[in-house]
Amino acid sequence: MPLAFLFPLSCIAIWAGNGVVSKLAVGVLSPAAFAWSRWVVAALVLTPFLARRVWRERARLRAGIWQIASLALLGMVLNQTFGYYAAQAMGATEMGLMMGLTPLLTVLFSIWLLRERPTWGAILGALLSIMGLAILLGQGDPTRLFTHGIQIGSVYMLLSAGTYALYSVLLKKWDLGLDNWSLLYSQVLCSVVLLTPFYLLVDGQLPEARALWLIFYAGIPASALCPWLWMQGITLIGANRTAIFMNLLPVMTAGLAISLLGERLTAYHLIGGGLTLLGVLLAQLLVQPVVLRRSARQEMAICQDE
């Protein structure tokens, strides 16, 4: 299909828009209310199409309920809630650049949890991304991190990227025998259950009318449509080629933040963000495993022992 790339590209564009929506929600919706109402809307939209399918899979759902709940907690509850709290303290441009770390963190978690062999791309990419992140968090001066520390918004954003990376790895590790839509819908329902007590304790107020379009954007295109677009991309062009499109998320988010929110792109955004993205690309493209050659002396000792 010649235009298959439009599926992941459209998905990334919607996710970039969701970063801007998160920033626009500051002062209109609390993070707790936004996270809860988003998944309630997604559940209402998906139920007519998926409830019967999930009911047929109820035996498998019961067997994997703890894994499904853990996935929902990481990928939908914590990831989004941390992102909304980050939006209270930092711009959408910084949020997008830091969320761009997700593919690299996914590679690193895969080495740890899936026992995948380390690659040169992962090692070099991690070093470059750490340098870029230090420049970004220090606003051009990495030494500021030692005198001023890391801002709370940056901490929330790192946690958001980390929880989604861990979610992606566990999604691959746990084979629950469910199709993508059943797995998505069951996670959405778990998210509503997990977020409802948090929402009632922290906020408990019904959203105002002016917040409805923000909730509908986050709940319908960003939560219900994007998974289908992403899965279509994987089906048509493959998982590896689809994953490359994730690198466009920081660029698109920054573009929307500059044009719609009036945010300024500074030199440290370009340098720090550029190094971070370069590190992520290296981790994805340089996939040769690290092989440490034995020294000649060690080889001779092994031969003598034999």
N, C-alpha and C positions, 0 to 999 in steps of 0.2 A: 504493500500500500504506500504510494509515493508521499502522502501527507501524514503518515503515521506519527511523525515527530510532533505534530500539533497536539496530540493527547497529553504527553508529559509537559510540553511547553505551556499549554493552557492551565494545567494543574499548578505549575510553579507560579504563573502569573496570578492565579487566585490566592495562593498562599502568600505571595508578596503583598497583595491587597489586604490580606488578613492582618499583616503586620501594621499597616497604616490604620486599619479599623481598631486595632488594639490601642493605638495611641489616641485616636479620636474618642475612645470610650473613657479616657481618664477624666474624672469629674462628672461623668454621666452615669457610669455603672461601676460598682465595686468589683474587684477581681473575682470575688466569690460569686456574686450575682451573674457576672458575665460567663464564667466557666459553667455554672449550673444551667443557666437558661440556654446556652449554646447547645448543650447535649440534649436538653429536653426537646428543643426544636428539631434536632437531627433525629431523635427517636420518633417523634410524631410524623416526620416526613417519611422515614424508612419503614415504619410499621406496616402500612397497607401492602407494601411490596414484599416484605421479608418475614413477617410474623409466621405465616404458614410454613415457609421453608425451615425456619429455625425450630418450629414445633416438631417437625419430622425428625430433626437431628437432636432431640432433647436428651436421648441416652448418652450421646457423645458429649453433649454440653455438660451434663451432670458429672461425667467422668473427668472432664478437664476444667471444672469450674474454678479451681484455685489458680490454674495457669491463666485462664481468661481474665479473672479478676486482677491478677498481677499485671497483665498486659494493659488492661484498662487503666489501672492506677498509674503506670509509668507513662504510657503514650498519650493518654487523653486527660487524665486528672492532673497529675503533677506537671507534665510538659506544658499544658496550656495555662494552668494557674500560675506557675512560675513566670511564664511569658507575660501574663497580664500584670503581675506585680512589678516586673521589670519595666513595663511601659510607664509606670508611675514615676520612674526616676531617670529614664534615659530616652533618647530619641529613637525613632524607627530605623534610622540609618545604622546606628550602632547595634540595634537588635538584629537586623538582617545580617550584618557582618559577623556577629558572634554566632548566630544560628548556622552560618556557613561552616562552622566547625563540626557539625553533626556527622558528615561522611567520614572525616578523619577519626573521630571518636568511635564510630562504628567499626572501623578497621582495627583500632586498638582493643576494643572490647572483644572482637572476634578472635584475636590472638589469645586473649585470656580465657574466654568462656568456651569457644569452639575449638581450642587447641590448634588454631591455624598457625602455620610457621610465619615468623616475622619476615617482612619484606624490606628491601632497601628503601622503597617508597614510603613505607610507614615510618621508618626511622628518620629519614631526611625530612619527610613531610612534617613530622611532629616537631622537629627542631625549628624548622622555618615558621611553622604556625605559632609556636611559643614565642619566637622573636616578634612576629607580627602582632600577636595578642598583647605582648608587653608594651609595644608602641601604641596600640589602640587604647588599652586601659590607662596608660600613663599620659594620654592625650599628646603624644609626640615625644614625651620624656619618660622612658622606662624607670628612671630613678625615683619618679614621683610615687611609685608603688611602695617604696620603702619609707617615704615620709608622710604620704597621705593615705596609703592603703588602697584597697579596692572598693569602689563604690558599691552599695548594696544592690543597685540595679544590675551591675555587671555580674554579681554573684548569682542573682536570680536567673540571668540569661545563660550563664554557664551551666547551672543546674537544669535549665530547660533543655539545652542542647544535649547534656549528658543523659538525662532520663529518656529522651527520644532515641538516642543512639543505643542505649541499653535495651529499650523496647524493640528496636529493629533486630538486634542480635538474638534476643530471646524468642522473637517471632520465628526466626529461622531455626533455632535450637529445638523448640517444642513443636513436634508434629502432632497436631490434635485431630487430624483426619477430617477437618471441616473445610468447606469451600470458602473462598475469600469473603463473600457477602455475609454468610452465616457468622463467620468469625468477627467481621466488622460490627454487625448488628448486635451480637451478644456483648461485645465490648462497650458499645454505646449504652446499652441497658445497664451494664455494671457501673459505668461512669455516672449515670444518673443516680443510682443507688448510693454510690460512694460520696458523691458531691452534695446530696440533699442535706445530710446532717451538718456538714461544714457550712453550707449556704444559710441554713436556718439559725445556726449559732452566731455566725459572723455578720450576716446582713438581715435576711428574712423579709426584706421589703420587695414588693412587686416592682419590676422595672417600669420606668416612666415611658410615656408614648414616644418621646424623642429618641429613646434608646432602641426602639423596635427594629429599625433598619440595620443597626449595628449587629443585633442579635440574629436577625434573619440572614445577614451576609455570612456571619461566622457559623451559623447552624445549617444553612442549606448548601451554598456553593463550596464553602471551605471544609465542611464536615461530611456532607452527603454526596456531593458531586465529585470532589477531588479524588477520593479513593477509587471511584470507577474510572476516571481519566488515567490515573496512575497505573491501575491494573491493565487497562487497555494498552497503554504504552509498553508495559512488560510483555504482554501477549504478542504485540505486533513487531517490536524491535529488540526485545530481549531485556533482561534485568540489568546487565552491565551498561548497555548504552542508555537505558532509561535513567540509571543512577547518575550519570554524568550531568543530566539537566539540573540536578540539585545545586550545582555550582552557580547556576544563574540566579538563585534565590537572593543572595546579598545584593547583586547588581540591580535586579528588578525592584527590590525593596527600597534601595537607596534612590533609584530614579523616581519612584512614586512619592517617597518622602520629600524629595527636593521640589517636585512639581506641585504636589497637593498640600503639603504641610509647610512649605517654605523653609525646610531645613537646609543648612549650608554644608557642602562637602569640603572638608579641610584637607590640608596636606597629610596630616596624620591618619585620616580616614583612608586616603589613597595608598600611603606607604604601608601602614599596619594592616589594612584590609587586603592589600595586594599580596603581601608576604603570607598572610593567613590562607588566602585562596590558592596561592601557588603551592603551599604545603599540602593542602587538601588534594589538589590535582596530582601532585607527585605520588601521594599515597594511593590514588586510584589507578594511575597509569604505570608506575614502576612496580610490577608485581613479582619480580624475581626474588625468590626466597633468599634469606641471608644464610650463607654457607661459610663457616669458618674453617679454613684449611689447616690441617695439622702441619706443624713445623717439621723440617727434615729430621731433626734430632728425635722428635716424638715418634716419627714413622720408623726410624731405625730401632728405637727401643721396643716398639711393638713387634717388629720383625724378629728381634733377638728373643723376646719372650715366647714367640711361637716356635 
